[in-house]
């Protein structure tokens, strides 16, 4: 039997790999030849060397090695023979080693055909082909959730970012959140293939001017990643305003001051949580906190509003 070894290769775009053309259970082998076809849309052939099986003095010739045998396939066509008198070789071993570079995601057969084994006469045998799977590297941002849309200057805004490894290899990469073009925070994450995780980022708005900010998140591109459209996600607008001015950006009420309208609005939402039908996270001006990680409008929030009563911000 002459065969491609390993019979199945799993690799990724950009990787270089080799397969052996191997012989087993042969008696008195003095010469061999094979053709190996592969899809040039997925693989580039880079090198062929003689294996050690015949040993001694040999004639080794690469008859044709091209990625452009035809419009779809490349070809490795190789022959080898022992020189001089003497018996052939028995047993098992490597005839040749063929090296490829994986260029595009997909599947390619390694079709081993037109094989010839001989001593003084052709040796009956079977030939077994192989297959190569070129799998992708691909990470994606699948969700960006902001805790609220209004945050007072100097307060914290938590946000959840869900990322997914949609490829077939473990990846390590950076995830960065932005307020407009200013970096909020960067985290490095390692994800196994086909898994996801949610990261918590916190924007400290101290030093940021009042106004609307676009919140976005992106990931670094992992090596040989081609699907990069989902490496960035833009969530929308957040208003950095006067602390506790929870109604300041409400249409028709652009007052820009913490006043009784804000305290009254917070009183209406007193005791609410994210599961409440009238939940408004903007009223939870001090949270979430370690004691109330899921959010709660309570006296801490109203007390903060009272402390900022009349405040028009910086």
C-alpha positions as CSV (number, residue, x, y, z in Angstrom):
1,X,0.0,0.0,0.0
2,X,1.2,3.5,-0.8
3,X,-0.7,6.3,1.0
4,X,-0.9,9.9,2.2
5,X,0.2,10.1,5.8
6,X,-1.5,11.5,7.8
7,X,-4.7,10.7,5.9
8,X,-6.4,13.7,7.4
9,X,-4.8,17.1,8.1
10,X,-6.4,19.9,10.0
11,X,-4.7,23.3,9.6
12,X,-5.5,27.0,9.3
13,X,-4.9,29.8,6.8
14,X,-1.3,30.8,6.8
15,X,0.1,27.6,8.3
16,X,2.7,25.4,6.6
17,X,2.3,21.6,6.9
18,X,3.8,18.5,5.4
19,X,2.4,15.1,4.4
20,X,4.4,11.9,3.8
21,X,3.9,9.6,0.9
22,X,4.4,6.3,2.7
23,X,4.8,2.7,1.6
24,X,3.8,-0.4,3.7
25,X,4.4,-4.1,3.3
26,X,6.4,-3.8,0.1
27,X,8.9,-6.5,-1.1
28,X,11.9,-5.7,-3.3
29,X,11.1,-2.1,-4.1
30,X,13.6,-0.6,-6.5
31,X,11.7,2.4,-7.9
32,X,8.5,4.4,-7.5
33,X,6.5,7.2,-9.0
34,X,3.3,9.1,-8.0
35,X,1.1,12.1,-8.9
36,X,-0.5,14.1,-6.1
37,X,-3.3,16.5,-7.1
38,X,-4.6,19.3,-4.7
39,X,-6.9,22.3,-4.9
40,X,-4.9,25.4,-5.7
41,X,-7.6,27.6,-4.3
42,X,-6.8,26.3,-0.8
43,X,-3.2,25.1,-0.9
44,X,0.1,26.2,-2.4
45,X,2.7,23.5,-2.8
46,X,6.1,24.7,-1.5
47,X,8.6,21.8,-1.3
48,X,9.2,18.1,-2.1
49,X,12.1,16.1,-0.7
50,X,12.9,12.4,-1.0
51,X,12.1,10.2,2.0
52,X,14.6,7.8,3.5
53,X,13.0,4.5,2.5
54,X,15.1,3.5,-0.5
55,X,18.3,4.8,1.0
56,X,21.7,4.3,-0.7
57,X,22.3,5.9,-4.1
58,X,19.1,7.0,-5.9
59,X,17.9,9.0,-8.8
60,X,15.2,11.4,-7.5
61,X,13.4,13.7,-9.9
62,X,10.5,16.2,-9.5
63,X,8.9,15.8,-12.9
64,X,6.4,18.6,-12.3
65,X,5.5,20.6,-9.2
66,X,3.0,23.5,-9.9
67,X,0.0,25.2,-8.4
68,X,-1.3,25.8,-11.9
69,X,-1.7,22.3,-13.4
70,X,-5.1,23.5,-14.6
71,X,-7.7,26.0,-13.6
72,X,-8.5,24.3,-10.3
73,X,-5.7,22.0,-9.3
74,X,-2.0,21.9,-8.5
75,X,0.2,18.8,-9.2
76,X,3.2,17.2,-7.5
77,X,4.6,14.5,-9.9
78,X,7.7,12.7,-8.5
79,X,9.8,9.7,-9.4
80,X,12.7,7.9,-7.8
81,X,14.8,4.8,-8.4
82,X,17.8,2.9,-6.9
83,X,21.0,3.2,-8.8
84,X,23.3,0.3,-9.6
85,X,22.8,-3.5,-9.1
86,X,21.4,-5.1,-6.1
87,X,18.1,-6.1,-4.5
88,X,15.3,-3.7,-3.7
89,X,14.1,-2.6,-0.3
90,X,11.5,-4.4,1.9
91,X,9.1,-3.2,4.5
92,X,7.6,0.2,5.5
93,X,8.8,3.8,5.2
94,X,8.6,7.2,3.7
95,X,9.0,7.7,0.0
96,X,8.7,11.5,-0.2
97,X,7.6,14.5,1.9
98,X,5.4,17.1,0.3
99,X,5.0,20.5,2.0
100,X,2.1,23.0,1.5
101,X,1.0,26.4,2.7
102,X,-2.7,26.8,3.5
103,X,-4.0,29.9,1.7
104,X,-7.8,29.9,2.0
105,X,-10.4,28.3,4.2
106,X,-11.9,25.1,2.7
107,X,-11.3,21.4,2.0
108,X,-8.9,19.9,-0.4
109,X,-8.4,16.3,-1.4
110,X,-4.8,15.1,-1.8
111,X,-5.5,12.7,-4.6
112,X,-2.8,10.1,-5.0
113,X,-3.0,8.7,-8.5
114,X,-0.9,7.1,-11.2
115,X,1.2,5.4,-8.7
116,X,3.9,3.1,-9.9
117,X,6.0,0.6,-7.8
118,X,8.6,-1.6,-9.4
119,X,11.5,-4.0,-8.9
120,X,12.3,-5.6,-12.3
121,X,8.5,-5.8,-12.8
122,X,5.6,-3.6,-11.7
123,X,4.5,-4.3,-8.1
124,X,0.8,-4.7,-7.6
125,X,-0.4,-2.3,-4.9
126,X,-3.3,0.0,-3.8
127,X,-3.0,3.8,-3.3
128,X,-4.9,5.8,-0.7
129,X,-5.5,9.5,-0.9
130,X,-5.7,12.1,1.9
131,X,-7.7,15.2,2.7
132,X,-6.9,18.6,4.2
133,X,-9.3,20.8,6.2
134,X,-8.2,24.5,6.2
135,X,-10.2,26.0,9.1
136,X,-10.7,29.7,10.0
137,X,-9.5,32.0,12.7
138,X,-12.4,34.2,13.6
139,X,-13.4,36.3,16.7
140,X,-16.4,38.5,17.0
141,X,-18.2,40.9,19.2
142,X,-21.8,39.8,19.6
143,X,-23.2,42.2,22.1
144,X,-22.5,45.5,23.8
145,X,-24.9,46.5,26.6
146,X,-24.7,49.8,28.5
147,X,-26.1,50.0,32.0
148,X,-27.7,53.3,31.3
149,X,-27.8,56.2,28.8
150,X,-27.3,59.1,31.2
151,X,-24.4,59.3,33.6
152,X,-23.3,62.2,35.8
153,X,-19.9,63.7,35.4
154,X,-17.5,61.8,37.7
155,X,-19.8,58.8,38.0
156,X,-19.2,55.2,36.7
157,X,-20.9,53.6,33.8
158,X,-20.7,49.8,33.6
159,X,-21.0,48.0,30.3
160,X,-21.1,44.3,29.3
161,X,-19.3,43.1,26.2
162,X,-19.9,39.6,24.8
163,X,-17.3,38.1,22.6
164,X,-17.3,34.8,20.8
165,X,-14.6,32.7,19.2
166,X,-16.3,31.7,16.0
167,X,-13.2,30.0,14.6
168,X,-11.6,26.6,15.2
169,X,-8.5,27.5,17.2
170,X,-7.9,28.9,20.7
171,X,-7.2,32.6,20.4
172,X,-5.7,35.3,22.6
173,X,-6.6,38.9,21.7
174,X,-7.4,42.4,23.1
175,X,-10.9,43.9,23.6
176,X,-11.0,47.7,23.9
177,X,-13.9,50.0,24.7
178,X,-14.1,53.6,23.5
179,X,-16.0,56.8,24.3
180,X,-15.8,58.6,21.0
181,X,-12.1,58.1,20.2
182,X,-10.9,57.9,23.8
183,X,-10.0,54.5,25.2
184,X,-12.1,53.5,28.2
185,X,-10.4,50.2,29.0
186,X,-8.6,47.3,27.4
187,X,-8.8,43.6,28.4
188,X,-6.8,40.7,27.1
189,X,-8.8,37.5,26.8
190,X,-8.1,33.9,25.7
191,X,-11.0,31.9,24.3
192,X,-11.2,28.4,23.1
193,X,-12.8,27.7,19.8
194,X,-16.6,28.0,19.6
195,X,-16.9,29.5,23.1
196,X,-18.0,32.9,24.3
197,X,-17.7,35.1,27.3
198,X,-19.0,38.4,28.7
199,X,-16.6,41.0,30.0
200,X,-17.5,43.9,32.3
201,X,-16.0,47.3,31.4
202,X,-16.4,50.4,33.6
203,X,-16.2,53.9,32.2
204,X,-15.1,56.5,34.8
205,X,-16.4,59.7,33.5
206,X,-14.2,61.9,35.7
207,X,-12.6,64.6,33.4
208,X,-15.0,64.1,30.5
209,X,-16.9,67.2,29.4
210,X,-20.6,67.3,29.3
211,X,-22.1,66.0,26.1
212,X,-23.0,63.0,24.0
213,X,-20.5,60.2,23.5
214,X,-20.6,57.3,21.1
215,X,-19.7,54.0,22.9
216,X,-17.9,51.4,20.8
217,X,-15.9,48.2,21.3
218,X,-13.4,46.4,19.0
219,X,-11.1,43.4,19.1
220,X,-7.6,43.1,17.7
221,X,-7.6,41.0,14.5
222,X,-6.2,37.5,15.2
223,X,-3.6,36.1,12.8
224,X,-5.0,35.2,9.4
225,X,-8.5,36.3,10.3
226,X,-10.5,37.3,7.2
227,X,-14.0,37.9,8.6
228,X,-13.3,41.2,10.4
229,X,-16.6,43.1,10.0
230,X,-17.8,41.7,13.4
231,X,-14.6,42.9,15.2
232,X,-16.2,46.2,16.0
233,X,-19.6,47.1,17.5
234,X,-21.0,50.6,18.1
235,X,-23.8,50.7,20.7
236,X,-25.1,54.3,20.5
237,X,-25.1,57.5,22.5
238,X,-24.5,58.2,26.2
239,X,-25.1,61.6,27.7
240,X,-22.5,62.7,30.3
241,X,-24.3,65.4,32.1
242,X,-24.9,67.1,35.4
243,X,-24.8,64.6,38.3
244,X,-28.3,63.4,39.0
245,X,-29.9,65.4,36.2
246,X,-31.8,62.2,35.1
247,X,-34.4,64.2,33.2
248,X,-32.0,66.7,31.5
249,X,-31.9,64.9,28.2
250,X,-35.6,64.1,28.1
251,X,-37.2,65.6,25.0
252,X,-38.9,68.8,26.0
253,X,-37.0,69.1,29.3
254,X,-33.4,70.1,28.4
255,X,-32.8,72.0,31.7
256,X,-29.2,70.8,32.5
257,X,-29.6,71.1,36.2
258,X,-30.3,68.8,39.1
259,X,-33.7,70.0,40.5
260,X,-36.9,68.8,42.1
261,X,-38.0,67.4,38.7
262,X,-35.1,64.9,38.9
263,X,-35.8,64.1,42.6
264,X,-39.4,63.6,41.9
265,X,-38.7,61.4,38.9
266,X,-36.4,59.3,41.1
267,X,-39.1,59.1,43.8
268,X,-41.5,57.7,41.3
269,X,-39.0,54.9,40.5
270,X,-38.0,54.4,44.1
271,X,-37.4,50.7,44.9
272,X,-37.4,49.6,41.3
273,X,-34.9,47.0,39.9
274,X,-34.2,45.8,36.4
275,X,-37.1,43.3,36.8
276,X,-39.6,46.2,37.5
277,X,-42.0,47.2,34.7
278,X,-41.1,50.9,35.2
279,X,-37.4,50.3,35.6
280,X,-35.2,53.2,34.4
281,X,-31.5,52.6,35.0
282,X,-30.7,56.3,34.7
283,X,-32.3,56.7,38.2
284,X,-29.8,54.3,39.7
285,X,-27.2,57.1,39.7
286,X,-24.9,55.4,42.2
287,X,-25.1,51.9,41.0
288,X,-24.8,49.1,40.4
289,X,-22.7,48.6,43.5
290,X,-21.2,45.4,45.1
291,X,-24.2,45.4,47.5
292,X,-26.7,45.9,44.7
293,X,-25.0,44.4,41.6
294,X,-28.2,44.1,39.7
295,X,-29.3,47.7,40.3
296,X,-31.7,49.3,42.7
297,X,-33.1,52.8,43.0
298,X,-32.9,53.6,46.7
299,X,-32.1,56.3,49.3
300,X,-28.5,56.4,48.2
301,X,-29.6,57.7,44.8
302,X,-32.1,60.2,46.2
303,X,-29.5,61.3,48.8
304,X,-27.0,61.8,45.9
305,X,-29.5,63.9,44.1
306,X,-30.1,66.0,47.2
307,X,-26.3,66.6,47.5
308,X,-26.2,67.8,43.9
309,X,-29.4,69.9,44.1
310,X,-29.0,73.0,42.0
311,X,-25.8,71.7,40.4
312,X,-25.3,72.7,36.8
313,X,-22.1,70.8,36.3
314,X,-18.7,71.9,35.0
